[in-house]
């Protein structure tokens, strides 16, 4: 019952939507070329929740709608600490790698267009990133999401180590 309540609560939240890429694709068949469109979309509430989706259809509006539905279905949470990410992380997908590092206040989002859109809609204001390998926006978006999934909040790290969050920040080892 809690999953249903959570889905209803999520749908009530207002998510900002952004289209990253619209690409025309063709399939060559015996009868000629079949045109279709692929759309990469991001949704986020600028408060730690973000989702990425891909939609394909013969018409652009249908592809956009499918991409946004897919993005809302794939929402994940990102721990945001003082406007940045809690620790350095590398996200990998196929041949793409995204290195994300926390940054000081006032730095801004130093990233390419795809990573910038995802982190902005997640609510991150200061971060340094480096994309290595593939430049395909879909693969870069998936690598970014994989990196976000590998991030831990300070509270989660404290629970894993059986210490307080303050001790995690100070770097104190567990006593005993």
N, C-alpha and C positions, 0 to 999 in steps of 0.2 A: 504494500500500500504506500510505503514511503517513496518508492521510485515514481509512482504516478503523481504523487503530490509534488515531488521535485520537478518533474517534467512540466506540470502546470505552472509552478512558480517560475521556472526558466522561461516559459513562453510569455509570462506576464512581464518579465524584464524587458526593457527596451534595448535592443542591440543595434548598433550602428553597422551599416552594410557598406562594403567597398568592393568594386570589381577591379581585379588586378590585371586580368588579361582576357581578351576575346580573340580567339584564333580560328581562322577558317581552315577546315580540313577537307580533303577530297579523298574519295575512294574510287579507284578506276575499276570499272566493270566492263563486261562485254558490250553492254548497251551504252556506255559513256561514263561520264564522271558524276558521282553523287556528292554534292556539297553538304557539309554539315558544319556546326560551330561548336567549339569547346570554350567554356568559360571557367575561369578561376576566380573564386569569390572568397572574401573574408568577412566574418561578423564578429563583433566584440562589444563589450559594455564599458570599456575603458576603466574597469575595476577588477582586473585579474581573470576575466573569462574571455576566451577567444576560440574561434572555430574556422577551419578552412574546408572548402568544398569545391568539387569539380562537377560541372554539368555539361552534357552533350545533347544536342538536338539539331534538327534541320533548320529551325528558326532561332534567331538571337534571343528574343524574349523568353522563349521556352527554355533555352539553355541557361539563361540568367536565373530564372525561377528555380530550375533544378539545382544549380550550383548553390544558391542561397539556402534551399531546403537541406542540402547535404552539409553545408557549413554549420547550420543550426543543430543538426543531428550530431555533429562531431565536436561539440564544444568541450574544451578542457580548461582547467584552472592553472593559472600562473602565479606563483608567489611574488608579489611586488613589495620590496622593502625600501622605503624612503625614495620612491620614484625610480628605482633601478632593480635589477635582478639580484638575488641573494648571493650568487657565486658564479664563477666562470664555468661554462659548459660548452661541449661540442655536440652538435646534432648532425647525424649522418643519415643519408638516404641515397642508395645506389652510389653514383660517383660524386655526389655533392656533399660538402662538409660546411657547416656554419659554426664559427667560433663566436661565442657571445661572452662579453666581459662586463662586469658592473662598472659604472662610471660615476664620477663626482657630479654633484648638482651643477647645472648650467652647461653640461657637455652637450646635451641633446641626443638624438638618435643618429648615430653614424652607421648607416647601413644602406644596402641597395634597395630599390623600390619595393620588392616583394617582402623582404624581411622588415623593412620600415613599416609597411602597412600592417603587418601582423602584430608587431610590437606596439605600435601606436594604439591600435584598437584593443590591445590587452591592457593598456594603461601604463606602460613603461615610458618614462620621460628621458632617462639618461642611460645610454648603453653604447658600448663599442662592439662592432661586429666585423667579421671578415668571412667572405664567401670564397670557398676554394673548390675547384673541380668544375662540375657542370654548371651552366648558366641558365638552364631550363627553369622557368618560373615555377612550374608545378613541382619539380623535384626539390628546388630550393625551399618552397613553402613546406613540403613534407619534412625536409631536414630540420627546418626551424621548429616545427611542431614536435619532432622527435627530441630536439634539444630541450624544449620547454617541459616535455614529459619527464626528462631526467633531472629536473631541478627540484630541490628540496627546500621547504621553508625552514626557518630557524627552529620553530617549534617541533617539526618532525625530526630534525637532526638531534635536538635535545632529548626527545623521547627515545630515539634509537640508542643514544649513549647513556641514558639514565642520569642526565644532568639537567640543570636549569637552562633556559634560553640565555640568561645573562652570562652563564659560564661559557656557552658556545661562542658568544660574541667576543668575550675576553680571551678565549683560547685556553681555558683551564682544563686539565685532564681530570678524569674521574678519580676520586680518592677511594682508597681501599683496595 
